[in-house]
Amino acid sequence: MIERCQEDTRSRFGPRARTAVVLAAAALLAATSAAFLPGTASAGTTLGASAAEKGRYFGTAVAANKLSDSAYTTILNREFNSVTPENEMKIDATEPQQGRFSYGAADQIVSHARSRGMSVRGHTLAWHSQQPGWMQSMSGSALRQAMLNHVTQVATHFRGQVVAWDVVNEAFADGSSGARRDSNLQRTGNDWIEAAFRAADAADPNAKLCYNDYNTDNWTHAKTQAVYNMVRDFKSRGVPIDCVGFQSHFNNDSPYNSNYRTTLSSFAALGVDVQVTELDIQGAPANTYRAVVEDCLAVARCNGVTVWGIRDSDSWRASQTPLLFNNSGQKKAAYDAVLAALNNGTTPTDPPTNPPTTPPTNPPGGSCTATLQDGTRWGDRFNSTVTVSGASNWTVVVAVTPPQKISSTWNGSPTWDSSGNVMTMRSNGSGNAFGFTTMANGNWNRPVVQSCTAS
Ligand code: XIL
């Protein structure tokens, strides 16, 4: 909450920020040289690991009923470090009858994600679409109250588990009017959007609160400008908004435009994060996928990219074959382009061709040494790398200071204690170093390595 008020945002760019720049420069040097150490080969071979090394996430929409499909979960668990429930957190799913909340399918996705070190984007708290029948037939102050209660209940249920919420989805009209979309929620009064953000902020002060929409990618479009003006107004009046989501469903009617980067950077300049939240592109042209990722990487406040499904057959627009994996789960050309873009135009390092022939001599249960190095630091988060010596199969315990939260990891298999503050990282064959991103939430203490054990 405090992080969001205007005064605080300003102080982020004051004297503290100058120190941060120096630290970030030093950390960047450290991170850059660390990237060339042997043993970090798997960094840069999956979308999530490559994005994490750039301080970003790479996510996908997930459907709970596909978590039993092993071809699906194999790709999900290997490639992605963020998930968005595709339908399971929508109003009709979470409050099917008024006042009776149902979280089973959403909880299943959240637990699948978090137990594997993936972060979760919540989607969505207030929307004109996918409303349960009882809400569709409501209006006026009763609807306003029901909407606010929904926001409060759902954001409270997932407090601490969702890093960013699409608080309000698709509230603006298409076309050249720049007007709000007509809906039962809009008819409760023009202030319904800010009321929803305030309720979400009260329920989960640490989650990033986003406005999310489609056809807001082209900087010259009236809808884009209308959302921009709303966000500028919210920032100037202290309405708690932290981020803007760009769905980025690109197709022949609504194509990618090279001014997308201008859109992302213009919103970011208002003092909000930007996220690509539902990316799919008709026909999956590799060049367009590459351009979207490069645009995000070019904007410091672009936190990450989420594609709207894994295989083409998982897409809500399957006939457009718009995703990164084909129906058999094979990587398409667009996948290679995205990975290369995340790796800065370079192809990933091949795994070592001459693996050591002698088995590790470290006895199980023996000790090892784990050294933590500071990595890149951003306005709200920082990376750390831990290098292990004295064991090849290792278990390292790292603690962060609340309200810090680890939001993503790479090159290891993490598990967590019940508080979520203590991470036990086990080697996963990726070498002798692992990394993680910590959301500072106002606390910049360095994480502490508590132990290193050979296993
Ligand atoms: C879509 C889902 O992918 C479909 O399964 C569902 O039938 C309809 O909704 N914008 C959004 C998403 O914000 O929630 C939509 O998801 C796609 C458009």
Residues whose N, C-alpha, C, O or C-beta is under 5 A from the ligand:
A	BS01	XIL	E86 W316
